[in-house]
Amino acid sequence: MFIVMFIHPLSVIQADAAPLEVWIKIDLWKRRLYLMERQTIVDSFIIGVGKEQTPSPIGRWKVIEKSRGWGGGFGTHWLGLNVPWGTYGIHGTNRPSSIGRDVSHGCIRMLNTDIEKLYPKVPIGTTVYIEGPILGRDEWKLKKLVRGDAGTLVMLVQNRLRAAGIYKGPLDGIFGQGLERAVKRYQKEEKLEVTGQVQKIEYLRLGLME
C-alpha cells in the first residue's frame, strides 16, 4: 500500500488559461466530469477514462481545438487538450457501455448526448483540471519508467530532478535521453543502482510516495 505525496502537478503545467468563470473539472477517482462556473457545479457527467497501461493525463490543461462530426470511436464531437506528450481530448463514443470504466487510451470518453450538451458551452482556451491517482489505482501495478515512456509520472520526475538542479530539459512528460542521464546521475549521487530507470525506490527518494 502506498500513499501519493504530490496529488497533482498543477504547478508544473504552465498553460495559458482562460478566465475561470467557466472551466472543467475531471475526477478520475469518481470517473466524472464537472462543468464549473467559478466554484459552482453547473452540470455533471459520468465518463470513461484511461486504463492502466494508458492512463489519462493528470494536471492543468486547456482546450486548444474543437471539432464536430468525428464519428467512429470518437463519437460526434472532440475537445482537444494541450498535453505535450500526445494527443488527448474529451470526446464522444460509439461504445456507450465503456462509460464509467477505465478503458481508453488516455482520452476522456462521454456519451454522445453528453458531449453534444457540453460542446457549445466550452470555448477554446477553457481550463481543464484533471485530478486522480498519480501512481495509479490501488489495484494497478506500480509503473516502472524507462526511456521512451511518457505521461504525468515522467513529468513529475522531471520536475523533481529539475528542482534538485540535476535535470535541465523541458517539462514535457517525455522520458528522453536527457532525463535518462539525469536519473543516472541522481542514482549515483543517492548510491542507488544506476539503471536510468525509475522504480519504487526512486519514487520514494524523490518524495512521490511513502
CORPE-V965221 format. One line per field, one symbol per residue. ss: DSSP state (2 for helix, 1 for strand, 0 for the rest). phi: phi as a letter, one per 30 degrees, with the letter a starting at -180 (. if undefined). burial: 1 if it has 24 or more other ideal C-beta (glycine too) atoms within 12 Angstrom, else 0. A space follows every 50 residues. Layout:
# CORPE-V965221
ss=???
phi=???
burial=???
This chain:
# CORPE-V965221
ss=00010000000000000000011111100001111110011111110111 00000000111111111100022200111110000001111000022200 01110001100222222220000000111110000000000000100001 02222222222220000000000100222222222222200000000102 2222200010
phi=.bbdccdadddddcddcdeddbabcccdddhbccdcbhccddabbdbcbd dedbddddkcbbdcabbcidihdcicbbbdcdddclcbacadacbedddi bcbcdkdccbdeddddddedccdejddbcccldecjdeddddddcbejda kddddddeddddddicccddccicdcdddeddddddddddhcddciccbe ddedddidab
burial=00010111110110101000011111110011111100000000111111 01011111111111110001000111111111111101111110000110 01111111111101100110110011111111111110000111100011 11111111111000011010111111011101110110000000011110 0110110110
